[in-house]
Structure formats: C-alpha cells, structure tokens
C-alpha cells in the first residue's frame, strides 16, 4: 500500500498542490484561486501505465497484484523468485531477464529488494546502466533501502533530463 500511495503521490503532484493551497491560504486568496489553480497539478493517471517491480517477494508480489487491479501493466524482475511467490503474481505479469529490461519501458519503478553488503550484494544495484535505461518521466519508488540506488548516477540522470 505504501508503494501504491507513493505512486499516486508521484503521479498527481498531490503534495505540491497541498503546499500551493497552504501558500494561497496564507495570502488570503485560496477561495478565489482554487478552481483556476487546480489545473496546475493535474498530473497523469496510472491506468494503462507500466510498473516495473524489482524484487518479487511478499511485498513485490503484493504490489504487482494491486497495480494490476488498478489497470496497470506490470513487469517484474527477481532472479531468486520462489515458487511460492510466483504463485502470488498476477497472471498478466511479464517477467524480465534483467533489471535494465524491466525498467526500460516503465513509467514507474518499484524497488522491493533487500540491502545486501559486500561483493555480489545489492549496494548500488540501481546504478548508471539501470538509471540510464529509465524512460523520460519515469518515477522511482524506493521504499526499500537508500543504499540500493547509486545517488550520483541518479543525480546525473535527473540533471540531464530536466529533473524527470
């Protein structure tokens, strides 16, 4: 549910809209501007968008099922997918052979993998190659661990894509 909430917040600019209304309220013009200004925060609908779920354990499988119920296309990647979790996945999910292939056409990317230190671990697994494969405007949802994402690679990507 937290991942889905993040996806909705990221697609509809809800927090920006709330902050804008607070600002207008402080200026005493909220009532006059609410209808006019709400178009500034329309965002995009998630129906028919693609969610890449990286890590298909309990949380990833639940996220995939819920996203499908919301009318999303779901792709996933998990090299250690168990039979038990595979049975929990929606039938329509497309399983990919790499993280890069999973994120390539995704509008949203959800990280649901554990943080594992050391060689062969997951530290910085979302690095330059993966981030460089994001389509323009893709939203990264990392409710796992910050260390999974190479912050420098993500910063460069955002700077080169006008913050998208």
C-alpha positions as CSV (number, residue, x, y, z in Angstrom):
1,X,0.0,0.0,0.0
2,X,2.9,2.4,0.8
3,X,4.3,1.8,-2.7
4,X,0.9,2.5,-4.3
5,X,0.5,5.6,-2.2
6,X,3.9,6.8,-3.4
7,X,3.0,6.1,-7.0
8,X,-0.2,8.2,-6.7
9,X,1.6,11.0,-4.9
10,X,4.3,11.0,-7.6
11,X,1.8,10.9,-10.5
12,X,-0.7,13.5,-9.3
13,X,1.6,16.1,-7.6
14,X,-0.6,15.9,-4.6
15,X,2.0,17.3,-2.1
16,X,2.8,20.2,-4.5
17,X,-1.0,21.0,-4.7
18,X,-1.4,20.9,-0.9
19,X,1.7,23.2,-0.4
20,X,0.3,25.6,-3.1
21,X,-3.1,25.8,-1.3
22,X,-1.4,26.5,2.0
23,X,0.6,29.3,0.3
24,X,-2.6,30.7,-1.2
25,X,-4.4,30.4,2.1
26,X,-1.6,32.4,3.8
27,X,-2.0,35.1,1.1
28,X,-5.8,35.1,1.7
29,X,-6.6,34.2,-2.0
30,X,-7.2,30.4,-1.7
31,X,-11.0,30.7,-2.3
32,X,-10.7,32.7,-5.5
33,X,-7.9,30.6,-6.9
34,X,-8.7,27.0,-6.0
35,X,-10.6,26.2,-9.2
36,X,-8.3,28.1,-11.5
37,X,-5.1,26.7,-10.0
38,X,-6.0,23.0,-9.7
39,X,-5.2,22.5,-13.3
40,X,-1.6,23.2,-12.4
41,X,-1.5,19.9,-10.6
42,X,-3.4,17.5,-12.9
43,X,-0.6,15.0,-13.3
44,X,-1.2,11.7,-15.0
45,X,-3.4,8.8,-14.5
46,X,-1.8,5.4,-13.7
47,X,-4.3,3.3,-15.6
48,X,-2.5,1.7,-18.6
49,X,0.9,2.8,-17.4
50,X,3.7,0.3,-16.8
51,X,5.1,-0.5,-13.3
52,X,8.4,-2.4,-13.1
53,X,8.6,-4.3,-9.8
54,X,12.2,-5.1,-8.9
55,X,12.1,-7.9,-6.3
56,X,9.0,-10.2,-6.3
57,X,9.0,-11.4,-2.8
58,X,6.0,-10.9,-0.5
59,X,5.9,-7.0,-0.9
60,X,6.8,-7.1,-4.6
61,X,4.1,-9.7,-5.4
62,X,1.5,-7.7,-3.4
63,X,2.5,-4.5,-5.2
64,X,2.2,-6.3,-8.6
65,X,-1.2,-7.7,-7.8
66,X,-2.5,-4.3,-6.6
67,X,-1.1,-2.5,-9.6
68,X,-2.8,-4.9,-12.0
69,X,-6.1,-4.3,-10.2
70,X,-5.7,-0.6,-10.8
71,X,-5.4,-1.3,-14.5
72,X,-1.6,-1.1,-14.8
73,X,0.7,-3.2,-17.0
74,X,3.2,-4.9,-14.7
75,X,6.6,-6.2,-15.5
76,X,9.0,-7.7,-12.9
77,X,12.4,-9.0,-12.2
78,X,13.7,-11.3,-9.5
79,X,16.5,-13.7,-10.1
80,X,15.6,-15.6,-6.9
81,X,11.8,-15.8,-7.4
82,X,10.4,-18.6,-5.3
83,X,7.6,-20.9,-6.4
84,X,5.5,-19.7,-3.5
85,X,5.8,-16.0,-4.6
86,X,5.5,-16.8,-8.3
87,X,2.0,-18.3,-7.5
88,X,1.1,-14.9,-5.9
89,X,1.8,-12.9,-9.0
90,X,-0.8,-11.7,-11.4
91,X,-1.1,-13.9,-14.5
92,X,-0.6,-10.9,-16.8
93,X,2.9,-10.0,-15.4
94,X,5.7,-10.0,-17.8
95,X,8.9,-11.4,-16.2
96,X,12.1,-9.9,-17.5
97,X,15.6,-11.3,-17.5
98,X,17.4,-8.2,-16.1
99,X,16.7,-5.0,-14.2
100,X,17.6,-3.0,-17.3
101,X,15.0,-4.8,-19.4
102,X,12.4,-4.4,-16.7
103,X,12.8,-0.7,-16.3
104,X,13.3,0.2,-20.0
105,X,9.6,0.9,-20.8
106,X,8.3,1.5,-17.2
107,X,6.5,4.6,-16.1
108,X,7.1,3.6,-12.5
109,X,9.9,1.5,-10.9
110,X,9.3,0.0,-7.5
111,X,12.3,-1.4,-5.6
112,X,11.4,-4.3,-3.3
113,X,14.8,-6.0,-2.7
114,X,16.8,-6.4,0.4
115,X,20.1,-4.5,1.0
116,X,23.0,-6.9,1.0
117,X,26.5,-5.6,1.6
118,X,29.7,-6.9,0.0
119,X,30.7,-8.4,-3.3
120,X,27.7,-9.8,-5.2
121,X,25.4,-7.7,-2.9
122,X,22.8,-5.2,-3.8
123,X,24.6,-2.0,-2.8
124,X,24.2,0.5,-5.7
125,X,22.4,-2.1,-7.8
126,X,20.4,0.7,-9.4
127,X,23.4,2.3,-11.0
128,X,24.4,4.2,-14.1
129,X,23.3,1.5,-16.5
130,X,19.9,0.9,-14.9
131,X,19.2,4.6,-14.3
132,X,20.3,5.4,-17.9
133,X,17.7,2.9,-19.1
134,X,14.8,4.8,-17.5
135,X,12.4,6.4,-19.9
136,X,11.8,10.1,-19.6
137,X,9.5,10.9,-16.8
138,X,9.8,7.6,-15.0
139,X,9.1,7.7,-11.3
140,X,11.5,5.7,-9.0
141,X,9.8,4.3,-5.9
142,X,12.4,3.2,-3.4
143,X,10.7,2.2,-0.1
144,X,13.4,-0.5,0.4
145,X,16.8,1.0,1.3
146,X,18.6,4.1,0.0
147,X,21.9,2.3,-0.5
148,X,20.3,0.3,-3.4
149,X,20.5,3.4,-5.6
150,X,23.7,5.0,-6.8
151,X,22.8,8.6,-5.8
152,X,25.4,10.1,-8.1
153,X,24.1,8.2,-11.1
154,X,20.5,9.2,-10.3
155,X,21.6,12.9,-9.8
156,X,23.3,12.9,-13.2
157,X,20.3,11.3,-14.9
158,X,17.9,13.9,-13.3
159,X,20.2,16.8,-14.3
160,X,20.3,15.6,-17.9
161,X,16.6,15.0,-18.1
162,X,15.3,18.3,-16.6
163,X,14.6,16.7,-13.3
164,X,12.4,14.0,-14.8
